[in-house]
Amino acid sequence: MSPTLKDGDIVITIKPRSLRPGLIYVVDHIDLGRVIKRLGDVENGRYRLSGDNAKSTPRPVMGTVEPGRIKARAIMTIGSRGIRRLR
């Protein structure tokens, strides 16, 4: 998720009340394990995921995930650049 998140950053999360495309979520991906990705559009009741880095796992490999696999929403990060709110 670089440049938004850097190695070593601590990510503060909350349990999401609703899912909103464009925000960052922690996802229990069936093939990749626990990942932090940006939520994309909805397709047949499943969400697309994407990373902020051009070298991130491509969307076709990432596939789509059902809403139950989305575990938390990232709201803040603590790192070398200080405390920042995520959007």
HELIX and SHEET records of a PDB file:
HELIX    1   1 ARG A   59  MET A   62  1                                   4    
HELIX    2   2 PRO A   67  ARG A   69  5                                   3    
SHEET    1   A 6 ILE A  10  ILE A  14  0                                        
SHEET    2   A 6 ILE A  70  GLY A  79 -1                                        
SHEET    3   A 6 ILE A  24  HIS A  29 -1                                        
SHEET    4   A 6 GLY A  33  GLU A  43 -1                                        
SHEET    5   A 6 ARG A  46  SER A  50 -1                                        
SHEET    6   A 6 THR A  64  VAL A  65 -1                                        
SHEET    1   B 3 ILE A  10  ILE A  14  0                                        
SHEET    2   B 3 ILE A  70  GLY A  79 -1                                        
SHEET    3   B 3 GLY A  82  ARG A  85 -1                                        
END                                                                             
